[in-house]
Amino acid sequence: VQLQAFGGGLVQAGGSLRLSCAASGRSGSSYVGAWFRQAPGKERDFVAAITSSLSTYYTDSVKGRFTISRDNAKNTLYLQMNSLKPEDTATYYCAADRGAYYSTRIGAYDYWGQGTQVTVSS
């Protein structure tokens, strides 16, 4: 499975972006999709995940502002980001794992996209 993330860019604080992650290869609906982000000089952190049953999970700092979703027919994972803040600035990575349960651990995901940069100006 290959993942390709895109949709990042430069946006002012309070603005919105939608990230997409397209999967190719032996993909399908029975996987957990997730987004992580990594700010300069910091570790890669969990942002959100969605299971095959469409249960969603978010880190506290993005609850109410970000929405993760998926379109199985298009093999695409999305992250809608609203009310963006400068502290959301990071490289965002999509990830996937063939399992039923989400995880916040990087090591739980077998497949990773290349990352897309999100910069929020104040």
N, C-alpha and C positions, 0 to 999 in steps of 0.2 A: 504494500500500500504506500502510495506517495501522496504527501499532503503539500499543498501550495497555498500560502496565506497571502492575502492582498487586501487593499482598502485603507491602509494607513495614510497618514499625511499630517499636515500642519493645520491646527485649528485653534481659534481663540477660546479662552475659558468660557464655559457655558454652552459651547457648541456641541455638535454631534458628529459621530463617524460610525460607519458600519463596516466591520471587518468580515471578510469571507475566507473560508478555507475549503478549497476544492480537493476532494479525494479521488485518486485514480488507482487502478490496479484491482486487486481482489478485495474491494470494499463491500459494504452492504449496510443493513440497518442494525445488525447486532453488534454494536460497538458503543463505547462511551466516548464522547467528544469533549474536549476541554480547551480552555484558553489559559495560558500562563503569560506573565510579563516579567521583563527584566530591565530595571533602570540601570544607568551607568554606575558601575562600582558596587552594585548590589546583587544579591542572589535572585535566581529565577523563582517567582512566586505564583502560586495558584490564583486564578481570577474567577473562573466559572467552569461548570461542567454540566453536561446533559446526558442522561442515560438513554438507552433504546426505548424505554417506556416513557420518555419525555419528562422524567423528574429532573429538576434543575437545582443547582447549588451554587452559591456565590460566597466569595470572601466578603467580610463585613463592610469593607471600605467601598464596595461598588453596589451593594444592595440598594434597590430603588432607582439606580441610575443606569445599570447595564442589564441587558437581556440576552441570554444565550438561546439559540434556537437551531433547528436543523431541518433540512429538506432531504429526506432519504431518496426521493426520486432523482434528485440532482447530485446526490452524494456531496452535499455541501453543508458546512457548519458556519454559523453566523454569530457575531457578537455586535449587538446594537449598543452603542455607548452614547449616552445623553448626559447633559450637565457636566461636561468634562472639566476637570481641574488640572492645574499645572502638575500636581503630584501623580497624575495618571500618565505622564510622559514616560515612555518606555518602549522597548521592542516587544511586540506581542507575538507569541508563538501559539499555534494550534497543535493539538496533540490528540491521539486516538489510541484506544486499546480495545481488544476484543474481550469484553467482559460485561457483566451485568451491573457492576457497582462502580461508583465513582471513587476517585481518590484525589487528595491534594498533593500527593507525593510525585515528584518528577519521575522517579524510577518505576512507577506503576504504568507508565505509558510507553508503548513500543514504537509508536510512529509519531514523527514530528515534522512540522512545516519549517520553512526557512526563516520565518520571522518577518514582521512588517513594522516599520517605525511609526509610532504615534507621538507627536509633539504638540503639547498644549501650551499656548502662550498666555501670559497673564495680562 
